[in-house]
């Protein structure tokens, strides 16, 4: 497949490229587009054959549901099979457009291929001008997971998308690196106490301010039954095996140096994922920092790019320092745990 690639900048929204991409969506094709979280791989959410092309391009298991992206509230009402609850209206008022996905009962308009046979659908309104324009010009909601090969780190920059998807989709719309850097938060508000099914760009603390008590789903841990996109399969993984070291900061660094030294003695190239405060503690290794320990938003923005950089460095093994799970740190650690296959060493 020949992929058409268009580049945008902040001062140049290419309407002709958007019109062409919207036509591709309406005709059943696939388009990659930027959002504020990560790049998405989109197709017409109302057409099962179009949706199947997403799974084919990504190599994504068909029992992993997709998120539906909308640009207006008429689209929302068309996609859902229930009245808007007070909780939903509050969340939309505070966080849409933005990195929050809400679970609704689906309408008959949404094919089962989008929801993996579930009677619910995950919907969000992205906070990105290109994404919203594409959806609006298409005139249909767009189903879109992250635009990466299934299992790899999600794409947050144009070069990530080109590397993974050139030749596998019809059109790629390239813009800046994404602002948030991790996927949207997914929340289920069907029960008395709302439940976060996937932590992401809207924090648990922010949700609690709006809704009161909010829980995190047990499915965030290994061995649980998934209810949301991105919960069932190994995700975000670099090529090299990865382990997370968690505990007292000084002990973590001692343990990483011990493990890294043993691997280097075996002739392995070692990568170390750390923070700015620790990046000078590992001389002689391939060290990448995701930012200050005190800035979880910076860590979220940098994480996926860091994991992809380790692939470029061709490391044989990766050791990662755990960070606090407060604010966006919860989403960062969720992605790190999955990238490591929940291989966590406590010290």
C-alpha positions as CSV (number, residue, x, y, z in Angstrom):
1,X,0.0,0.0,0.0
2,X,1.3,3.5,-0.9
3,X,0.8,5.8,2.1
4,X,0.3,9.5,1.5
5,X,2.1,11.6,4.2
6,X,1.2,15.3,5.0
7,X,2.9,17.6,7.4
8,X,1.3,20.3,9.4
9,X,2.7,23.0,11.6
10,X,1.0,25.3,14.2
11,X,0.7,28.1,11.6
12,X,-0.5,25.9,8.7
13,X,-3.5,23.7,9.0
14,X,-3.6,22.1,5.5
15,X,-7.3,22.0,4.7
16,X,-6.7,20.2,1.4
17,X,-5.0,17.4,3.2
18,X,-7.7,17.3,5.8
19,X,-10.4,17.2,3.1
20,X,-8.6,14.3,1.4
21,X,-8.1,12.4,4.7
22,X,-11.8,12.9,5.5
23,X,-12.8,11.5,2.1
24,X,-10.5,8.5,2.8
25,X,-12.4,7.9,6.1
26,X,-15.8,8.1,4.4
27,X,-14.7,5.7,1.7
28,X,-13.6,3.1,4.2
29,X,-9.8,3.8,4.4
30,X,-7.4,4.4,7.3
31,X,-5.9,7.7,8.4
32,X,-3.3,8.3,11.1
33,X,-3.8,11.7,12.9
34,X,-2.4,13.5,15.9
35,X,-4.2,14.0,19.2
36,X,-3.1,15.6,22.4
37,X,-2.3,12.2,23.9
38,X,-0.7,10.0,21.2
39,X,-1.2,9.6,17.5
40,X,-4.3,7.6,16.5
41,X,-5.0,5.2,13.7
42,X,-8.5,5.9,12.6
43,X,-11.3,4.5,10.5
44,X,-15.1,5.1,10.2
45,X,-16.5,3.8,13.5
46,X,-19.9,3.1,11.9
47,X,-18.5,0.6,9.3
48,X,-17.3,-2.8,10.3
49,X,-15.2,-3.4,7.2
50,X,-13.4,-0.1,7.8
51,X,-12.8,-0.9,11.4
52,X,-11.3,-4.3,10.4
53,X,-8.5,-2.4,8.6
54,X,-7.4,-0.9,11.9
55,X,-6.8,-4.4,13.4
56,X,-5.0,-5.5,10.2
57,X,-2.7,-2.5,10.1
58,X,-1.7,-2.8,13.8
59,X,-1.7,-6.6,14.1
60,X,-4.1,-5.9,17.0
61,X,-6.2,-8.8,18.5
62,X,-9.8,-8.3,17.5
63,X,-11.1,-8.9,21.0
64,X,-9.4,-5.7,22.2
65,X,-12.0,-2.9,22.0
66,X,-11.4,0.5,20.3
67,X,-12.1,4.1,21.4
68,X,-14.5,6.1,19.3
69,X,-13.5,9.8,18.8
70,X,-16.1,12.5,18.2
71,X,-16.1,16.2,17.4
72,X,-19.6,17.2,18.6
73,X,-22.4,16.1,20.9
74,X,-24.7,15.1,18.1
75,X,-22.2,12.4,17.3
76,X,-22.1,11.3,20.9
77,X,-25.9,10.9,21.1
78,X,-25.8,8.9,17.9
79,X,-23.3,6.5,19.3
80,X,-24.8,5.9,22.7
81,X,-27.9,3.9,23.7
82,X,-28.7,5.7,27.0
83,X,-29.6,9.1,28.3
84,X,-26.7,11.3,29.5
85,X,-26.3,10.9,33.2
86,X,-25.4,13.7,35.6
87,X,-22.0,12.2,36.1
88,X,-21.3,12.1,32.3
89,X,-22.4,15.7,31.9
90,X,-20.1,16.8,34.7
91,X,-17.2,15.0,33.2
92,X,-17.8,16.3,29.7
93,X,-18.2,19.9,31.1
94,X,-14.8,19.7,32.9
95,X,-12.7,17.5,30.6
96,X,-14.0,17.5,27.1
97,X,-12.4,18.1,24.7
98,X,-9.5,16.4,26.4
99,X,-7.8,13.2,27.4
100,X,-10.8,11.5,29.1
101,X,-12.7,8.5,27.6
102,X,-16.1,7.7,29.1
103,X,-17.8,4.3,28.9
104,X,-21.4,4.4,27.7
105,X,-24.0,1.8,26.6
106,X,-23.6,1.6,22.9
107,X,-26.3,2.3,20.3
108,X,-27.1,0.0,17.4
109,X,-25.1,2.3,15.1
110,X,-21.8,1.1,16.6
111,X,-20.8,-2.3,15.2
112,X,-19.5,-5.1,17.5
113,X,-16.1,-5.0,15.8
114,X,-15.5,-1.6,17.6
115,X,-16.5,-2.9,21.0
116,X,-15.2,-6.4,20.8
117,X,-18.7,-7.6,21.2
118,X,-19.4,-5.7,24.4
119,X,-22.6,-3.7,24.9
120,X,-20.7,-0.7,25.9
121,X,-18.6,1.8,23.8
122,X,-15.7,4.0,24.9
123,X,-15.9,7.6,23.6
124,X,-13.9,10.7,23.9
125,X,-13.6,14.1,22.3
126,X,-9.9,14.9,21.6
127,X,-8.3,18.3,22.3
128,X,-6.4,18.7,19.1
129,X,-7.4,21.0,16.2
130,X,-6.3,18.6,13.5
131,X,-8.1,15.6,15.1
132,X,-11.4,17.6,15.6
133,X,-11.2,19.0,12.1
134,X,-10.7,15.6,10.6
135,X,-13.7,14.1,12.5
136,X,-15.9,17.0,11.6
137,X,-15.0,17.0,7.9
138,X,-15.5,13.2,7.8
139,X,-19.0,13.6,9.2
140,X,-18.7,10.3,11.1
141,X,-17.2,9.2,14.5
142,X,-13.7,7.8,14.1
143,X,-12.6,4.6,15.9
144,X,-8.9,5.0,16.7
145,X,-6.4,3.1,18.9
146,X,-2.8,4.3,19.1
147,X,-1.0,4.3,15.7
148,X,1.7,1.8,16.5
149,X,2.3,-1.9,15.8
150,X,0.4,-3.8,18.5
151,X,2.5,-4.2,21.6
152,X,5.1,-1.5,20.8
153,X,5.4,1.8,22.6
154,X,2.6,4.2,21.5
155,X,3.7,6.9,19.0
156,X,4.1,10.5,20.3
157,X,6.0,11.9,17.3
158,X,5.8,11.8,13.5
159,X,8.9,9.7,13.2
160,X,7.3,7.0,15.4
161,X,4.3,6.8,13.1
162,X,6.3,6.7,9.9
163,X,8.6,3.9,11.3
164,X,5.6,1.8,12.4
165,X,2.9,2.5,9.8
166,X,4.3,3.7,6.5
167,X,2.9,1.4,3.8
168,X,0.1,0.0,6.1
169,X,-2.4,2.8,6.0
170,X,-3.8,5.2,3.4
171,X,-2.9,8.6,4.9
172,X,-0.7,9.9,7.7
173,X,-1.2,13.4,9.0
174,X,2.0,14.5,10.8
175,X,2.1,17.4,13.2
176,X,4.1,18.2,16.4
177,X,5.0,15.8,19.1
178,X,1.9,15.1,21.2
179,X,1.3,17.3,24.2
180,X,0.3,14.7,26.9
181,X,2.3,11.7,25.8
182,X,0.2,8.9,27.3
183,X,-3.2,7.8,26.3
184,X,-6.5,9.1,27.6
185,X,-7.9,8.1,31.0
186,X,-10.8,5.6,30.6
187,X,-13.6,5.8,33.2
188,X,-16.7,3.7,33.9
189,X,-19.5,5.7,35.5
190,X,-22.2,3.0,35.4
191,X,-21.9,2.1,39.1
192,X,-22.4,4.3,42.2
193,X,-18.7,4.8,42.5
194,X,-16.9,5.7,39.2
195,X,-14.0,3.4,38.3
196,X,-10.9,4.3,36.3
197,X,-10.3,1.4,34.0
198,X,-7.1,2.9,32.5
199,X,-5.2,5.8,34.0
200,X,-4.1,8.5,31.6
201,X,-4.1,12.2,30.8
202,X,-6.7,13.1,33.3
203,X,-5.6,12.2,36.8
204,X,-7.4,10.4,39.5
205,X,-7.0,13.5,41.7
206,X,-8.7,15.7,39.0
207,X,-11.6,13.2,38.6
208,X,-12.1,13.1,42.4
209,X,-12.5,16.8,42.6
210,X,-15.4,16.6,40.1
211,X,-17.1,13.3,41.1
212,X,-16.0,12.7,44.7
213,X,-15.0,9.1,45.4
214,X,-13.3,7.5,42.4
215,X,-11.7,4.0,42.4
216,X,-9.2,2.3,40.2
217,X,-10.1,-1.0,38.6
218,X,-8.5,-4.3,39.8
219,X,-8.0,-5.1,36.2
220,X,-5.0,-2.7,36.2
221,X,-3.1,-5.6,37.8
222,X,-2.0,-8.8,36.0
223,X,-4.3,-11.7,35.9
224,X,-7.6,-9.7,36.0
225,X,-10.4,-9.6,33.4
226,X,-10.1,-6.5,31.2
227,X,-13.0,-4.1,30.7
228,X,-11.3,-1.4,28.7
229,X,-9.1,-0.8,25.6
230,X,-5.4,-1.4,26.5
231,X,-5.9,-3.7,29.4
232,X,-5.7,-7.2,28.1
233,X,-2.5,-7.5,26.2
234,X,1.2,-6.7,26.7
235,X,1.6,-3.1,25.7
236,X,4.2,-0.4,25.2
237,X,7.1,-2.9,25.3
238,X,10.6,-2.0,23.9
239,X,12.5,-4.8,22.1
240,X,14.7,-5.5,25.2
241,X,13.3,-7.1,28.3
242,X,12.7,-4.6,31.0
243,X,12.6,-4.7,34.8
244,X,11.3,-2.0,37.2
245,X,13.2,-1.4,40.5
246,X,11.0,0.0,43.2
247,X,11.7,1.1,46.7
248,X,14.0,3.6,48.6
249,X,15.7,5.9,46.1
250,X,19.2,5.1,47.2
251,X,18.6,1.4,47.4
252,X,17.0,1.4,43.9
253,X,20.2,2.9,42.4
254,X,22.4,0.4,44.2
255,X,20.3,-2.5,43.0
256,X,20.3,-1.2,39.4
257,X,24.1,-0.8,39.4
258,X,24.4,-4.4,40.8
259,X,22.2,-5.9,38.2
260,X,23.6,-3.8,35.3
261,X,27.2,-4.7,36.3
262,X,26.4,-8.4,36.2
263,X,24.8,-8.0,32.7
264,X,27.7,-6.0,31.4
265,X,30.1,-8.7,32.6
266,X,28.0,-11.2,30.5
267,X,28.6,-9.0,27.4
268,X,25.2,-7.4,27.4
269,X,24.4,-3.8,26.5
270,X,22.4,-2.3,29.4
271,X,19.9,0.5,29.2
272,X,18.8,2.4,32.3
273,X,15.5,4.4,32.4
274,X,15.8,7.1,35.1
275,X,14.9,10.6,36.1
276,X,17.0,13.8,36.0
277,X,17.9,13.5,39.6
278,X,19.5,10.1,39.0
279,X,20.9,10.3,35.5
280,X,24.5,10.8,36.6
281,X,24.4,7.8,38.9
282,X,25.0,5.2,36.1
283,X,28.3,6.0,34.3
284,X,29.2,3.7,31.4
285,X,25.6,2.6,30.7
286,X,23.0,3.8,28.1
287,X,21.0,6.2,30.3
288,X,17.8,7.9,29.3
289,X,15.9,10.3,31.7
290,X,12.2,11.0,31.4
291,X,12.5,14.2,33.3
292,X,12.4,15.4,36.9
293,X,11.1,13.2,39.6
294,X,9.0,16.2,40.7
295,X,7.2,16.6,37.3
296,X,5.0,13.6,36.4
297,X,3.6,15.5,33.4
298,X,7.1,15.7,32.0
299,X,7.6,12.0,32.6
300,X,4.4,11.2,30.8
301,X,5.4,13.4,27.8
302,X,8.8,11.6,27.5
303,X,8.1,8.0,28.4
304,X,7.2,6.4,25.1
305,X,9.9,8.3,23.2
306,X,12.4,7.0,25.8
307,X,11.3,3.4,25.3
308,X,11.7,3.8,21.5
309,X,15.2,5.3,22.0
310,X,16.3,2.1,23.7
311,X,15.3,0.2,20.6
312,X,17.5,2.6,18.5
313,X,20.4,2.0,21.0
314,X,19.9,-1.8,20.5
315,X,20.3,-2.5,24.3
316,X,19.9,-6.0,25.5
317,X,18.2,-5.3,28.8
318,X,16.6,-2.3,30.5
319,X,16.4,-1.4,34.2
320,X,13.9,1.3,35.1
321,X,13.5,3.4,38.3
322,X,10.0,3.4,39.6
323,X,8.4,6.9,40.1
324,X,5.6,8.1,42.4
325,X,2.1,7.0,41.4
326,X,0.6,10.3,42.2
327,X,-1.0,12.5,39.5
328,X,0.2,11.6,36.1
329,X,2.7,9.2,37.7
330,X,-0.1,6.7,38.0
331,X,-0.4,6.6,34.2
332,X,3.4,6.6,33.7
333,X,3.8,3.6,36.1
334,X,0.9,1.8,34.5
335,X,2.6,2.0,31.1
336,X,6.0,1.1,32.6
337,X,4.6,-2.0,34.4
338,X,3.0,-3.2,31.1
339,X,6.2,-2.5,29.2
340,X,8.1,-4.6,31.7
341,X,5.5,-7.4,31.7
342,X,5.0,-6.6,35.4
343,X,8.6,-7.6,36.2
344,X,9.0,-5.5,39.4
345,X,11.9,-5.9,41.8
346,X,11.3,-4.5,45.3
347,X,14.2,-3.2,47.3
